[in-house]
């Protein structure tokens, strides 16, 4: 679902360098930040980096880029 909303100029400007570094559009960067924020709020005892890694692993699995781990 696409929803139009007004965002502050400051938020948009703050997101621009992060979007460029991650090769995302500014709207996608803001969406990513919102997802991270929700995950951090829902899991306050988990480090942010771990949450980011879990989200990346899920996206990689959806894209078919994961492989089963072989023990031993």
N, CA, C, O and CB atoms as a CASP TS submission, in Angstrom:
PFRMAT TS
TARGET T0000
AUTHOR 0000-0000-0000
METHOD Language model
MODEL 1
PARENT N/A
ATOM      1  N   UNK     1       0.845  -1.167   0.000  1.00  0.00           N
ATOM      2  CA  UNK     1       0.000   0.000   0.000  1.00  0.00           C
ATOM      3  C   UNK     1       0.892   1.231   0.000  1.00  0.00           C
ATOM      4  O   UNK     1       1.838   1.318   0.783  1.00  0.00           O
ATOM      5  CB  UNK     1      -0.962  -0.003   1.212  1.00  0.00           C
ATOM      6  N   UNK     2       0.599   2.163  -0.857  1.00  0.00           N
ATOM      7  CA  UNK     2       1.341   3.412  -0.942  1.00  0.00           C
ATOM      8  C   UNK     2       0.525   4.492  -0.256  1.00  0.00           C
ATOM      9  O   UNK     2      -0.666   4.654  -0.523  1.00  0.00           O
ATOM     10  CB  UNK     2       1.651   3.793  -2.421  1.00  0.00           C
ATOM     11  N   UNK     3       1.183   5.231   0.635  1.00  0.00           N
ATOM     12  CA  UNK     3       0.535   6.311   1.352  1.00  0.00           C
ATOM     13  C   UNK     3       1.390   7.563   1.203  1.00  0.00           C
ATOM     14  O   UNK     3       2.590   7.533   1.474  1.00  0.00           O
ATOM     15  CB  UNK     3       0.323   5.947   2.850  1.00  0.00           C
ATOM     16  N   UNK     4       0.787   8.644   0.780  1.00  0.00           N
ATOM     17  CA  UNK     4       1.500   9.916   0.681  1.00  0.00           C
ATOM     18  C   UNK     4       1.486  10.572   2.052  1.00  0.00           C
ATOM     19  O   UNK     4       0.452  10.627   2.719  1.00  0.00           O
ATOM     20  CB  UNK     4       0.858  10.853  -0.399  1.00  0.00           C
ATOM     21  N   UNK     5       2.651  11.070   2.466  1.00  0.00           N
ATOM     22  CA  UNK     5       2.713  11.770   3.746  1.00  0.00           C
ATOM     23  C   UNK     5       3.729  12.880   3.675  1.00  0.00           C
ATOM     24  O   UNK     5       4.662  12.835   2.873  1.00  0.00           O
ATOM     25  CB  UNK     5       3.056  10.807   4.887  1.00  0.00           C
ATOM     26  N   UNK     6       3.550  13.862   4.504  1.00  0.00           N
ATOM     27  CA  UNK     6       4.470  14.991   4.557  1.00  0.00           C
ATOM     28  C   UNK     6       5.545  14.683   5.588  1.00  0.00           C
ATOM     29  O   UNK     6       5.244  14.358   6.737  1.00  0.00           O
ATOM     30  CB  UNK     6       3.722  16.319   4.902  1.00  0.00           C
ATOM     31  N   UNK     7       6.796  14.787   5.170  1.00  0.00           N
ATOM     32  CA  UNK     7       7.935  14.570   6.055  1.00  0.00           C
ATOM     33  C   UNK     7       8.700  15.874   6.181  1.00  0.00           C
ATOM     34  O   UNK     7       8.685  16.702   5.270  1.00  0.00           O
ATOM     35  CB  UNK     7       8.857  13.430   5.528  1.00  0.00           C
ATOM     36  N   UNK     8       9.352  16.050   7.286  1.00  0.00           N
ATOM     37  CA  UNK     8      10.119  17.276   7.469  1.00  0.00           C
ATOM     38  C   UNK     8      11.303  17.298   6.505  1.00  0.00           C
ATOM     39  O   UNK     8      11.858  16.257   6.156  1.00  0.00           O
ATOM     40  CB  UNK     8      10.604  17.404   8.930  1.00  0.00           C
ATOM     41  N   UNK     9      11.675  18.494   6.088  1.00  0.00           N
ATOM     42  CA  UNK     9      12.844  18.653   5.220  1.00  0.00           C
ATOM     43  C   UNK     9      14.093  18.113   5.911  1.00  0.00           C
ATOM     44  O   UNK     9      14.970  17.540   5.264  1.00  0.00           O
ATOM     45  CB  UNK     9      13.042  20.137   4.836  1.00  0.00           C
ATOM     46  N   UNK    10      14.169  18.299   7.224  1.00  0.00           N
ATOM     47  CA  UNK    10      15.327  17.831   7.988  1.00  0.00           C
ATOM     48  C   UNK    10      15.461  16.310   7.915  1.00  0.00           C
ATOM     49  O   UNK    10      16.565  15.799   7.727  1.00  0.00           O
ATOM     50  CB  UNK    10      15.216  18.278   9.452  1.00  0.00           C
ATOM     51  N   UNK    11      14.357  15.583   8.062  1.00  0.00           N
ATOM     52  CA  UNK    11      14.395  14.122   7.974  1.00  0.00           C
ATOM     53  C   UNK    11      14.852  13.674   6.594  1.00  0.00           C
ATOM     54  O   UNK    11      15.686  12.776   6.470  1.00  0.00           O
ATOM     55  CB  UNK    11      13.017  13.526   8.291  1.00  0.00           C
ATOM     56  N   UNK    12      14.309  14.296   5.567  1.00  0.00           N
ATOM     57  CA  UNK    12      14.674  13.936   4.198  1.00  0.00           C
ATOM     58  C   UNK    12      16.155  14.217   3.945  1.00  0.00           C
ATOM     59  O   UNK    12      16.853  13.391   3.358  1.00  0.00           O
ATOM     60  CB  UNK    12      13.804  14.706   3.185  1.00  0.00           C
ATOM     61  N   UNK    13      16.626  15.364   4.380  1.00  0.00           N
ATOM     62  CA  UNK    13      18.044  15.716   4.191  1.00  0.00           C
ATOM     63  C   UNK    13      18.948  14.769   4.986  1.00  0.00           C
ATOM     64  O   UNK    13      20.006  14.373   4.497  1.00  0.00           O
ATOM     65  CB  UNK    13      18.302  17.185   4.622  1.00  0.00           C
ATOM     66  N   UNK    14      18.544  14.406   6.195  1.00  0.00           N
ATOM     67  CA  UNK    14      19.333  13.469   7.004  1.00  0.00           C
ATOM     68  C   UNK    14      19.417  12.093   6.340  1.00  0.00           C
ATOM     69  O   UNK    14      20.433  11.409   6.465  1.00  0.00           O
ATOM     70  CB  UNK    14      18.724  13.335   8.410  1.00  0.00           C
ATOM     71  N   UNK    15      18.370  11.687   5.644  1.00  0.00           N
ATOM     72  CA  UNK    15      18.326  10.366   5.031  1.00  0.00           C
ATOM     73  C   UNK    15      19.157  10.277   3.749  1.00  0.00           C
ATOM     74  O   UNK    15      19.578   9.185   3.366  1.00  0.00           O
ATOM     75  CB  UNK    15      16.896   9.994   4.735  1.00  0.00           C
ATOM     76  N   UNK    16      19.395  11.388   3.093  1.00  0.00           N
ATOM     77  CA  UNK    16      20.059  11.374   1.782  1.00  0.00           C
ATOM     78  C   UNK    16      21.426  10.700   1.781  1.00  0.00           C
ATOM     79  O   UNK    16      21.657   9.835   0.936  1.00  0.00           O
ATOM     80  CB  UNK    16      20.212  12.773   1.288  1.00  0.00           C
ATOM     81  N   UNK    17      22.354  11.051   2.688  1.00  0.00           N
ATOM     82  CA  UNK    17      23.663  10.384   2.613  1.00  0.00           C
ATOM     83  C   UNK    17      23.596   8.893   2.926  1.00  0.00           C
ATOM     84  O   UNK    17      24.345   8.105   2.349  1.00  0.00           O
ATOM     85  CB  UNK    17      24.630  11.048   3.564  1.00  0.00           C
ATOM     86  N   UNK    18      22.712   8.504   3.829  1.00  0.00           N
ATOM     87  CA  UNK    18      22.556   7.081   4.151  1.00  0.00           C
ATOM     88  C   UNK    18      21.960   6.333   2.964  1.00  0.00           C
ATOM     89  O   UNK    18      22.361   5.208   2.668  1.00  0.00           O
ATOM     90  CB  UNK    18      21.666   6.897   5.401  1.00  0.00           C
ATOM     91  N   UNK    19      21.002   6.962   2.285  1.00  0.00           N
ATOM     92  CA  UNK    19      20.399   6.356   1.100  1.00  0.00           C
ATOM     93  C   UNK    19      21.452   6.160   0.012  1.00  0.00           C
ATOM     94  O   UNK    19      21.514   5.103  -0.615  1.00  0.00           O
ATOM     95  CB  UNK    19      19.239   7.227   0.575  1.00  0.00           C
ATOM     96  N   UNK    20      22.263   7.165  -0.205  1.00  0.00           N
ATOM     97  CA  UNK    20      23.299   7.067  -1.233  1.00  0.00           C
ATOM     98  C   UNK    20      24.308   5.975  -0.887  1.00  0.00           C
ATOM     99  O   UNK    20      24.712   5.205  -1.759  1.00  0.00           O
ATOM    100  CB  UNK    20      24.014   8.414  -1.401  1.00  0.00           C
ATOM    101  N   UNK    21      24.713   5.906   0.368  1.00  0.00           N
ATOM    102  CA  UNK    21      25.699   4.906   0.784  1.00  0.00           C
ATOM    103  C   UNK    21      25.164   3.484   0.644  1.00  0.00           C
ATOM    104  O   UNK    21      25.921   2.556   0.363  1.00  0.00           O
ATOM    105  CB  UNK    21      26.122   5.157   2.224  1.00  0.00           C
ATOM    106  N   UNK    22      23.868   3.320   0.839  1.00  0.00           N
ATOM    107  CA  UNK    22      23.260   1.986   0.769  1.00  0.00           C
ATOM    108  C   UNK    22      22.638   1.708  -0.597  1.00  0.00           C
ATOM    109  O   UNK    22      22.015   0.663  -0.788  1.00  0.00           O
ATOM    110  CB  UNK    22      22.200   1.837   1.854  1.00  0.00           C
ATOM    111  N   UNK    23      22.799   2.632  -1.555  1.00  0.00           N
ATOM    112  CA  UNK    23      22.232   2.483  -2.895  1.00  0.00           C
ATOM    113  C   UNK    23      20.720   2.302  -2.846  1.00  0.00           C
ATOM    114  O   UNK    23      20.149   1.471  -3.552  1.00  0.00           O
ATOM    115  CB  UNK    23      22.872   1.298  -3.612  1.00  0.00           C
ATOM    116  N   UNK    24      20.082   3.117  -1.980  1.00  0.00           N
ATOM    117  CA  UNK    24      18.621   3.114  -1.865  1.00  0.00           C
ATOM    118  C   UNK    24      18.113   4.496  -2.254  1.00  0.00           C
ATOM    119  O   UNK    24      18.852   5.481  -2.229  1.00  0.00           O
ATOM    120  CB  UNK    24      18.158   2.731  -0.412  1.00  0.00           C
ATOM    121  N   UNK    25      16.840   4.543  -2.613  1.00  0.00           N
ATOM    122  CA  UNK    25      16.198   5.842  -2.787  1.00  0.00           C
ATOM    123  C   UNK    25      15.966   6.431  -1.391  1.00  0.00           C
ATOM    124  O   UNK    25      16.000   5.709  -0.395  1.00  0.00           O
ATOM    125  CB  UNK    25      14.843   5.716  -3.595  1.00  0.00           C
ATOM    126  N   UNK    26      15.733   7.728  -1.328  1.00  0.00           N
ATOM    127  CA  UNK    26      15.467   8.358  -0.029  1.00  0.00           C
ATOM    128  C   UNK    26      14.200   7.778   0.604  1.00  0.00           C
ATOM    129  O   UNK    26      14.217   7.479   1.798  1.00  0.00           O
ATOM    130  CB  UNK    26      15.331   9.890  -0.188  1.00  0.00           C
ATOM    131  N   UNK    27      13.101   7.606  -0.141  1.00  0.00           N
ATOM    132  CA  UNK    27      11.925   6.986   0.490  1.00  0.00           C
ATOM    133  C   UNK    27      12.207   5.575   1.019  1.00  0.00           C
ATOM    134  O   UNK    27      11.746   5.216   2.102  1.00  0.00           O
ATOM    135  CB  UNK    27      10.776   6.930  -0.505  1.00  0.00           C
ATOM    136  N   UNK    28      12.965   4.774   0.256  1.00  0.00           N
ATOM    137  CA  UNK    28      13.288   3.422   0.733  1.00  0.00           C
ATOM    138  C   UNK    28      14.184   3.476   1.968  1.00  0.00           C
ATOM    139  O   UNK    28      14.065   2.625   2.849  1.00  0.00           O
ATOM    140  CB  UNK    28      13.974   2.609  -0.381  1.00  0.00           C
ATOM    141  N   UNK    29      15.081   4.464   2.045  1.00  0.00           N
ATOM    142  CA  UNK    29      15.936   4.608   3.224  1.00  0.00           C
ATOM    143  C   UNK    29      15.101   4.962   4.445  1.00  0.00           C
ATOM    144  O   UNK    29      15.330   4.429   5.531  1.00  0.00           O
ATOM    145  CB  UNK    29      17.015   5.682   2.988  1.00  0.00           C
ATOM    146  N   UNK    30      14.144   5.847   4.277  1.00  0.00           N
ATOM    147  CA  UNK    30      13.266   6.221   5.394  1.00  0.00           C
ATOM    148  C   UNK    30      12.423   5.015   5.813  1.00  0.00           C
ATOM    149  O   UNK    30      12.202   4.802   7.005  1.00  0.00           O
ATOM    150  CB  UNK    30      12.347   7.419   5.001  1.00  0.00           C
ATOM    151  N   UNK    31      11.953   4.232   4.851  1.00  0.00           N
ATOM    152  CA  UNK    31      11.211   3.008   5.166  1.00  0.00           C
ATOM    153  C   UNK    31      12.090   2.030   5.944  1.00  0.00           C
ATOM    154  O   UNK    31      11.646   1.434   6.925  1.00  0.00           O
ATOM    155  CB  UNK    31      10.689   2.343   3.873  1.00  0.00           C
ATOM    156  N   UNK    32      13.332   1.869   5.505  1.00  0.00           N
ATOM    157  CA  UNK    32      14.281   0.988   6.200  1.00  0.00           C
ATOM    158  C   UNK    32      14.494   1.479   7.637  1.00  0.00           C
ATOM    159  O   UNK    32      14.489   0.682   8.576  1.00  0.00           O
ATOM    160  CB  UNK    32      15.642   0.931   5.437  1.00  0.00           C
ATOM    161  N   UNK    33      14.677   2.779   7.800  1.00  0.00           N
ATOM    162  CA  UNK    33      14.864   3.341   9.140  1.00  0.00           C
ATOM    163  C   UNK    33      13.666   3.087  10.039  1.00  0.00           C
ATOM    164  O   UNK    33      13.820   2.824  11.232  1.00  0.00           O
ATOM    165  CB  UNK    33      15.126   4.830   9.051  1.00  0.00           C
ATOM    166  N   UNK    34      12.488   3.166   9.471  1.00  0.00           N
ATOM    167  CA  UNK    34      11.271   2.894  10.249  1.00  0.00           C
ATOM    168  C   UNK    34      11.211   1.424  10.659  1.00  0.00           C
ATOM    169  O   UNK    34      10.814   1.105  11.780  1.00  0.00           O
ATOM    170  CB  UNK    34      10.010   3.270   9.437  1.00  0.00           C
ATOM    171  N   UNK    35      11.607   0.527   9.747  1.00  0.00           N
ATOM    172  CA  UNK    35      11.618  -0.907  10.074  1.00  0.00           C
ATOM    173  C   UNK    35      12.631  -1.197  11.180  1.00  0.00           C
ATOM    174  O   UNK    35      12.344  -1.964  12.099  1.00  0.00           O
ATOM    175  CB  UNK    35      11.945  -1.750   8.819  1.00  0.00           C
ATOM    176  N   UNK    36      13.813  -0.586  11.094  1.00  0.00           N
ATOM    177  CA  UNK    36      14.828  -0.766  12.133  1.00  0.00           C
ATOM    178  C   UNK    36      14.297  -0.233  13.466  1.00  0.00           C
ATOM    179  O   UNK    36      14.419  -0.885  14.503  1.00  0.00           O
ATOM    180  CB  UNK    36      16.155  -0.046  11.744  1.00  0.00           C
ATOM    181  N   UNK    37      13.711   0.952  13.419  1.00  0.00           N
ATOM    182  CA  UNK    37      13.170   1.555  14.639  1.00  0.00           C
ATOM    183  C   UNK    37      12.116   0.691  15.301  1.00  0.00           C
ATOM    184  O   UNK    37      12.107   0.545  16.523  1.00  0.00           O
ATOM    185  CB  UNK    37      12.587   2.905  14.331  1.00  0.00           C
ATOM    186  N   UNK    38      11.224   0.115  14.499  1.00  0.00           N
ATOM    187  CA  UNK    38      10.193  -0.773  15.045  1.00  0.00           C
ATOM    188  C   UNK    38      10.823  -2.016  15.656  1.00  0.00           C
ATOM    189  O   UNK    38      10.435  -2.443  16.743  1.00  0.00           O
ATOM    190  CB  UNK    38       9.186  -1.172  13.952  1.00  0.00           C
ATOM    191  N   UNK    39      11.802  -2.600  14.954  1.00  0.00           N
ATOM    192  CA  UNK    39      12.456  -3.807  15.468  1.00  0.00           C
ATOM    193  C   UNK    39      13.207  -3.518  16.767  1.00  0.00           C
ATOM    194  O   UNK    39      13.195  -4.340  17.684  1.00  0.00           O
ATOM    195  CB  UNK    39      13.423  -4.379  14.419  1.00  0.00           C
ATOM    196  N   UNK    40      13.852  -2.370  16.852  1.00  0.00           N
ATOM    197  CA  UNK    40      14.574  -2.000  18.077  1.00  0.00           C
ATOM    198  C   UNK    40      13.589  -1.793  19.224  1.00  0.00           C
ATOM    199  O   UNK    40      13.845  -2.218  20.351  1.00  0.00           O
ATOM    200  CB  UNK    40      15.418  -0.716  17.853  1.00  0.00           C
ATOM    201  N   UNK    41      12.481  -1.150  18.941  1.00  0.00           N
ATOM    202  CA  UNK    41      11.466  -0.928  19.972  1.00  0.00           C
ATOM    203  C   UNK    41      10.876  -2.258  20.448  1.00  0.00           C
ATOM    204  O   UNK    41      10.630  -2.445  21.640  1.00  0.00           O
ATOM    205  CB  UNK    41      10.347  -0.009  19.437  1.00  0.00           C
ATOM    206  N   UNK    42      10.654  -3.173  19.513  1.00  0.00           N
ATOM    207  CA  UNK    42      10.083  -4.481  19.855  1.00  0.00           C
ATOM    208  C   UNK    42      11.085  -5.397  20.560  1.00  0.00           C
ATOM    209  O   UNK    42      10.682  -6.329  21.256  1.00  0.00           O
ATOM    210  CB  UNK    42       9.572  -5.162  18.601  1.00  0.00           C
ATOM    211  N   UNK    43      12.388  -5.140  20.387  1.00  0.00           N
ATOM    212  CA  UNK    43      13.448  -6.001  20.947  1.00  0.00           C
ATOM    213  C   UNK    43      14.510  -5.150  21.639  1.00  0.00           C
ATOM    214  O   UNK    43      15.646  -5.091  21.168  1.00  0.00           O
ATOM    215  CB  UNK    43      14.100  -6.870  19.831  1.00  0.00           C
ATOM    216  N   UNK    44      14.168  -4.496  22.734  1.00  0.00           N
ATOM    217  CA  UNK    44      15.095  -3.540  23.352  1.00  0.00           C
ATOM    218  C   UNK    44      16.389  -4.152  23.886  1.00  0.00           C
ATOM    219  O   UNK    44      17.362  -3.427  24.091  1.00  0.00           O
ATOM    220  CB  UNK    44      14.403  -2.845  24.466  1.00  0.00           C
ATOM    221  N   UNK    45      16.429  -5.454  24.113  1.00  0.00           N
ATOM    222  CA  UNK    45      17.638  -6.082  24.648  1.00  0.00           C
ATOM    223  C   UNK    45      18.606  -6.549  23.561  1.00  0.00           C
ATOM    224  O   UNK    45      19.708  -7.005  23.866  1.00  0.00           O
ATOM    225  CB  UNK    45      17.259  -7.253  25.516  1.00  0.00           C
ATOM    226  N   UNK    46      18.201  -6.440  22.301  1.00  0.00           N
ATOM    227  CA  UNK    46      19.060  -6.892  21.193  1.00  0.00           C
ATOM    228  C   UNK    46      19.880  -5.714  20.659  1.00  0.00           C
ATOM    229  O   UNK    46      19.358  -4.606  20.532  1.00  0.00           O
ATOM    230  CB  UNK    46      18.205  -7.524  20.047  1.00  0.00           C
ATOM    231  N   UNK    47      21.141  -5.941  20.351  1.00  0.00           N
ATOM    232  CA  UNK    47      21.945  -4.874  19.733  1.00  0.00           C
ATOM    233  C   UNK    47      21.401  -4.535  18.337  1.00  0.00           C
ATOM    234  O   UNK    47      20.914  -5.409  17.620  1.00  0.00           O
ATOM    235  CB  UNK    47      23.443  -5.302  19.640  1.00  0.00           C
ATOM    236  N   UNK    48      21.491  -3.272  17.972  1.00  0.00           N
ATOM    237  CA  UNK    48      20.989  -2.819  16.678  1.00  0.00           C
ATOM    238  C   UNK    48      21.673  -3.580  15.543  1.00  0.00           C
ATOM    239  O   UNK    48      21.021  -3.966  14.574  1.00  0.00           O
ATOM    240  CB  UNK    48      21.205  -1.302  16.514  1.00  0.00           C
ATOM    241  N   UNK    49      22.975  -3.794  15.659  1.00  0.00           N
ATOM    242  CA  UNK    49      23.712  -4.490  14.593  1.00  0.00           C
ATOM    243  C   UNK    49      23.165  -5.907  14.377  1.00  0.00           C
ATOM    244  O   UNK    49      23.074  -6.369  13.240  1.00  0.00           O
ATOM    245  CB  UNK    49      25.220  -4.553  14.934  1.00  0.00           C
ATOM    246  N   UNK    50      22.805  -6.585  15.453  1.00  0.00           N
ATOM    247  CA  UNK    50      22.228  -7.923  15.328  1.00  0.00           C
ATOM    248  C   UNK    50      20.884  -7.853  14.604  1.00  0.00           C
ATOM    249  O   UNK    50      20.597  -8.686  13.744  1.00  0.00           O
ATOM    250  CB  UNK    50      22.057  -8.575  16.719  1.00  0.00           C
ATOM    251  N   UNK    51      20.079  -6.881  14.943  1.00  0.00           N
ATOM    252  CA  UNK    51      18.789  -6.700  14.285  1.00  0.00           C
ATOM    253  C   UNK    51      18.995  -6.437  12.791  1.00  0.00           C
ATOM    254  O   UNK    51      18.288  -7.005  11.959  1.00  0.00           O
ATOM    255  CB  UNK    51      18.001  -5.536  14.939  1.00  0.00           C
ATOM    256  N   UNK    52      19.958  -5.581  12.449  1.00  0.00           N
ATOM    257  CA  UNK    52      20.248  -5.306  11.046  1.00  0.00           C
ATOM    258  C   UNK    52      20.697  -6.571  10.318  1.00  0.00           C
ATOM    259  O   UNK    52      20.279  -6.822   9.188  1.00  0.00           O
ATOM    260  CB  UNK    52      21.320  -4.221  10.928  1.00  0.00           C
ATOM    261  N   UNK    53      21.542  -7.360  10.961  1.00  0.00           N
ATOM    262  CA  UNK    53      22.018  -8.601  10.347  1.00  0.00           C
ATOM    263  C   UNK    53      20.882  -9.598  10.130  1.00  0.00           C
ATOM    264  O   UNK    53      20.843 -10.278   9.104  1.00  0.00           O
ATOM    265  CB  UNK    53      23.102  -9.233  11.215  1.00  0.00           C
ATOM    266  N   UNK    54      19.966  -9.689  11.079  1.00  0.00           N
ATOM    267  CA  UNK    54      18.814 -10.577  10.935  1.00  0.00           C
ATOM    268  C   UNK    54      17.937 -10.119   9.770  1.00  0.00           C
ATOM    269  O   UNK    54      17.476 -10.938   8.974  1.00  0.00           O
ATOM    270  CB  UNK    54      17.993 -10.620  12.244  1.00  0.00           C
ATOM    271  N   UNK    55      17.709  -8.817   9.673  1.00  0.00           N
ATOM    272  CA  UNK    55      16.900  -8.293   8.576  1.00  0.00           C
ATOM    273  C   UNK    55      17.573  -8.554   7.228  1.00  0.00           C
ATOM    274  O   UNK    55      16.902  -8.893   6.252  1.00  0.00           O
ATOM    275  CB  UNK    55      16.655  -6.787   8.764  1.00  0.00           C
ATOM    276  N   UNK    56      18.885  -8.399   7.174  1.00  0.00           N
ATOM    277  CA  UNK    56      19.622  -8.678   5.945  1.00  0.00           C
ATOM    278  C   UNK    56      19.521 -10.157   5.579  1.00  0.00           C
ATOM    279  O   UNK    56      19.309 -10.498   4.415  1.00  0.00           O
ATOM    280  CB  UNK    56      21.095  -8.266   6.098  1.00  0.00           C
ATOM    281  N   UNK    57      19.673 -11.033   6.569  1.00  0.00           N
ATOM    282  CA  UNK    57      19.580 -12.475   6.321  1.00  0.00           C
ATOM    283  C   UNK    57      18.195 -12.845   5.790  1.00  0.00           C
ATOM    284  O   UNK    57      18.084 -13.672   4.885  1.00  0.00           O
ATOM    285  CB  UNK    57      19.883 -13.265   7.612  1.00  0.00           C
ATOM    286  N   UNK    58      17.156 -12.251   6.331  1.00  0.00           N
ATOM    287  CA  UNK    58      15.800 -12.525   5.838  1.00  0.00           C
ATOM    288  C   UNK    58      15.650 -12.088   4.386  1.00  0.00           C
ATOM    289  O   UNK    58      15.075 -12.808   3.570  1.00  0.00           O
ATOM    290  CB  UNK    58      14.753 -11.813   6.713  1.00  0.00           C
ATOM    291  N   UNK    59      16.175 -10.892   4.065  1.00  0.00           N
ATOM    292  CA  UNK    59      16.085 -10.402   2.687  1.00  0.00           C
ATOM    293  C   UNK    59      16.891 -11.281   1.740  1.00  0.00           C
ATOM    294  O   UNK    59      16.462 -11.537   0.615  1.00  0.00           O
ATOM    295  CB  UNK    59      16.573  -8.953   2.601  1.00  0.00           C
ATOM    296  N   UNK    60      18.053 -11.742   2.186  1.00  0.00           N
ATOM    297  CA  UNK    60      18.862 -12.635   1.356  1.00  0.00           C
ATOM    298  C   UNK    60      18.135 -13.966   1.122  1.00  0.00           C
ATOM    299  O   UNK    60      18.165 -14.504   0.016  1.00  0.00           O
ATOM    300  CB  UNK    60      20.236 -12.885   2.017  1.00  0.00           C
ATOM    301  N   UNK    61      17.492 -14.487   2.150  1.00  0.00           N
ATOM    302  CA  UNK    61      16.750 -15.743   2.009  1.00  0.00           C
ATOM    303  C   UNK    61      15.590 -15.575   1.029  1.00  0.00           C
ATOM    304  O   UNK    61      15.342 -16.455   0.205  1.00  0.00           O
ATOM    305  CB  UNK    61      16.224 -16.218   3.381  1.00  0.00           C
ATOM    306  N   UNK    62      14.884 -14.457   1.114  1.00  0.00           N
ATOM    307  CA  UNK    62      13.779 -14.197   0.180  1.00  0.00           C
ATOM    308  C   UNK    62      14.281 -14.125  -1.263  1.00  0.00           C
ATOM    309  O   UNK    62      13.577 -14.507  -2.198  1.00  0.00           O
ATOM    310  CB  UNK    62      13.060 -12.885   0.552  1.00  0.00           C
ATOM    311  N   UNK    63      15.515 -13.626  -1.427  1.00  0.00           N
ATOM    312  CA  UNK    63      16.094 -13.486  -2.766  1.00  0.00           C
ATOM    313  C   UNK    63      16.751 -14.777  -3.246  1.00  0.00           C
ATOM    314  O   UNK    63      17.294 -14.821  -4.350  1.00  0.00           O
ATOM    315  CB  UNK    63      17.112 -12.358  -2.779  1.00  0.00           C
ATOM    316  N   UNK    64      16.708 -15.829  -2.425  1.00  0.00           N
ATOM    317  CA  UNK    64      17.292 -17.101  -2.810  1.00  0.00           C
ATOM    318  C   UNK    64      18.806 -17.134  -2.676  1.00  0.00           C
ATOM    319  O   UNK    64      19.463 -17.934  -3.343  1.00  0.00           O
ATOM    320  CB  UNK    64      16.912 -17.421  -4.213  1.00  0.00           C
ATOM    321  N   UNK    65      19.368 -16.293  -1.839  1.00  0.00           N
ATOM    322  CA  UNK    65      20.817 -16.203  -1.688  1.00  0.00           C
ATOM    323  C   UNK    65      21.352 -16.930  -0.456  1.00  0.00           C
ATOM    324  O   UNK    65      22.511 -16.747  -0.085  1.00  0.00           O
ATOM    325  CB  UNK    65      21.223 -14.765  -1.627  1.00  0.00           C
ATOM    326  N   UNK    66      20.529 -17.741   0.169  1.00  0.00           N
ATOM    327  CA  UNK    66      20.974 -18.435   1.382  1.00  0.00           C
ATOM    328  C   UNK    66      21.273 -19.900   1.060  1.00  0.00           C
ATOM    329  O   UNK    66      20.786 -20.460   0.078  1.00  0.00           O
ATOM    330  CB  UNK    66      19.900 -18.331   2.504  1.00  0.00           C
ATOM    331  N   UNK    67      22.081 -20.486   1.916  1.00  0.00           N
ATOM    332  CA  UNK    67      22.418 -21.898   1.767  1.00  0.00           C
ATOM    333  C   UNK    67      22.361 -22.535   3.144  1.00  0.00           C
ATOM    334  O   UNK    67      22.653 -21.867   4.135  1.00  0.00           O
ATOM    335  CB  UNK    67      23.827 -22.089   1.109  1.00  0.00           C
ATOM    336  N   UNK    68      21.999 -23.795   3.236  1.00  0.00           N
ATOM    337  CA  UNK    68      21.951 -24.451   4.541  1.00  0.00           C
ATOM    338  C   UNK    68      23.360 -24.531   5.164  1.00  0.00           C
ATOM    339  O   UNK    68      24.358 -24.715   4.468  1.00  0.00           O
ATOM    340  CB  UNK    68      21.339 -25.868   4.405  1.00  0.00           C
ATOM    341  N   UNK    69      23.400 -24.392   6.456  1.00  0.00           N
ATOM    342  CA  UNK    69      24.671 -24.488   7.164  1.00  0.00           C
ATOM    343  C   UNK    69      24.994 -25.948   7.430  1.00  0.00           C
ATOM    344  O   UNK    69      24.145 -26.698   7.912  1.00  0.00           O
ATOM    345  CB  UNK    69      24.633 -23.688   8.485  1.00  0.00           C
ATOM    346  N   UNK    70      26.205 -26.347   7.121  1.00  0.00           N
ATOM    347  CA  UNK    70      26.655 -27.720   7.329  1.00  0.00           C
ATOM    348  C   UNK    70      27.513 -27.771   8.593  1.00  0.00           C
ATOM    349  O   UNK    70      28.565 -27.134   8.644  1.00  0.00           O
ATOM    350  CB  UNK    70      27.452 -28.244   6.089  1.00  0.00           C
ATOM    351  N   UNK    71      27.086 -28.515   9.611  1.00  0.00           N
ATOM    352  CA  UNK    71      27.875 -28.665  10.822  1.00  0.00           C
ATOM    353  C   UNK    71      28.985 -29.674  10.595  1.00  0.00           C
ATOM    354  O   UNK    71      28.806 -30.668   9.891  1.00  0.00           O
ATOM    355  CB  UNK    71      26.992 -29.094  12.000  1.00  0.00           C
ATOM    356  N   UNK    72      30.154 -29.403  11.210  1.00  0.00           N
ATOM    357  CA  UNK    72      31.247 -30.364  11.191  1.00  0.00           C
ATOM    358  C   UNK    72      31.974 -30.352   9.964  1.00  0.00           C
ATOM    359  O   UNK    72      32.928 -31.114   9.804  1.00  0.00           O
ATOM    360  CB  UNK    72      30.787 -31.689  11.429  1.00  0.00           C
TER
END
